[in-house]
Amino acid sequence: MFDRKQLDYIKSSIVELQHSVAQHAGIKLLIKREDQNHPFISGNKWWKLKYNLEAAQQQGYKTLLTFGGAYSNHIYATAAAAHELGLKSIGVIRGEETLPLNATLAFAKSRGMQLHYVSREAYRDKKEEAFIQKLHDQFGDFYLIPEGGTNQQAVKGCAEFAAQLNAEVDFDYLCLPVGTGGTMAGMILGLDQQTEVIGISVLRDGAFLKEEINNHLKNFSDTVYGNWHIKTIYHHGGYAKTNPQLLSFMDEMNTNHNLPLDPVYTAKLMWGVQDMIAKGKFRRGSTVLVLHTGGLQGLQNDL
Ligand SMILES: *Cc1c(COP(=O)(O)O)cnc(C)c1O
């Protein structure tokens, strides 16, 4: 028998946000604080890693290898998860090394992650056979987790989370941020089809995400799901881009509502939710559940 370990998990709370916009619209606004499910492997990353870690251990791998930018929540979480389970980890990082390391990469290194920098040009080939073969030549055997952690195992983990959430609380709408769409696909699969799932794209030109999510859904089910859509107007300039309005909104949510948000994902999510409520996109009398997907580690970096 192999020695399979599981990540620690803390059941997170659901809090009601008393926001005047929601009160005027007659909406109950709930936040699932899944950012609090683990101190280092937080939010959706916990669920995206769950079955990848299980598969890696089951198949006898000793090393995880994955990809990400220098501020990546996924790199941070993977380093912590590998450390917790006694696996080695290698992070293939986009771009040149900059010293001193930022808080994200310093943490990853402190958890034993070996950081391997590749140029932005080379990084574009991260899915190519030849590129991965070169990594094998250099690092030997490893379990590969794609950039952002999205693959079938990740979708499976998020579907499990969605089913758990569905049993925990009643809600009519689920709102979440979307990067690759892996989390959203899992949520759609795991909820019942009465719930409307609304994804807020944090990328500029997020329209392509619809097809990505459809492809993930098809891997699991023949059902045609009509209960979801993606909002593409709340990206604030694109991935990891911010502006003063977004940053002061973040501040306000933290100060007045005790809700810490990160600028890359969850601030854009809450901004979008607030705007949609103000514009009457949710039925009066309904419950909107907002999924806090984590990412607060990013606040330790100077933006
Ligand atoms: C990675 C991440 C997302 C995006 O998840 P996808 O499955 O790639 O869509 C959303 N929120 C936070 C905080 C994240 O770290």
Ligand as a Chemical Component Dictionary entry (heavy atoms), coordinates in Angstrom:
data_LIG
# 
_chem_comp.id                   LIG 
_chem_comp.type                 NON-POLYMER 
_chem_comp.pdbx_formal_charge   0 
_chem_comp.three_letter_code    LIG 
# 
loop_
_chem_comp_atom.comp_id 
_chem_comp_atom.atom_id 
_chem_comp_atom.alt_atom_id 
_chem_comp_atom.type_symbol 
_chem_comp_atom.charge 
_chem_comp_atom.model_Cartn_x 
_chem_comp_atom.model_Cartn_y 
_chem_comp_atom.model_Cartn_z 
_chem_comp_atom.pdbx_ordinal 
LIG C1 C1 C 0 -7.028  30.677 -9.799  1  
LIG C2 C2 C 0 -8.096  31.566 -9.242  2  
LIG C3 C3 C 0 -9.324  31.774 -9.902  3  
LIG C4 C4 C 0 -9.584  31.261 -11.284 4  
LIG O1 O1 O 0 -9.971  29.933 -11.328 5  
LIG P1 P1 P 0 -10.166 29.195 -12.718 6  
LIG O2 O2 O 0 -10.502 27.811 -12.380 7  
LIG O3 O3 O 0 -8.827  29.277 -13.436 8  
LIG O4 O4 O 0 -11.195 29.905 -13.503 9  
LIG C5 C5 C 0 -10.278 32.539 -9.267  10 
LIG N1 N1 N 0 -10.043 33.103 -8.069  11 
LIG C6 C6 C 0 -8.885  32.954 -7.419  12 
LIG C7 C7 C 0 -8.680  33.644 -6.119  13 
LIG C8 C8 C 0 -7.867  32.174 -7.976  14 
LIG O5 O5 O 0 -6.700  32.037 -7.328  15 
# 
loop_
_chem_comp_bond.comp_id 
_chem_comp_bond.atom_id_1 
_chem_comp_bond.atom_id_2 
_chem_comp_bond.value_order 
_chem_comp_bond.pdbx_ordinal 
LIG C1 C2 SING 1  
LIG C2 C3 SING 2  
LIG C2 C8 DOUB 3  
LIG C3 C4 SING 4  
LIG C3 C5 DOUB 5  
LIG C4 O1 SING 6  
LIG O1 P1 SING 7  
LIG P1 O2 DOUB 8  
LIG P1 O3 SING 9  
LIG P1 O4 SING 10 
LIG C5 N1 SING 11 
LIG N1 C6 DOUB 12 
LIG C6 C7 SING 13 
LIG C6 C8 SING 14 
LIG C8 O5 SING 15 
# 
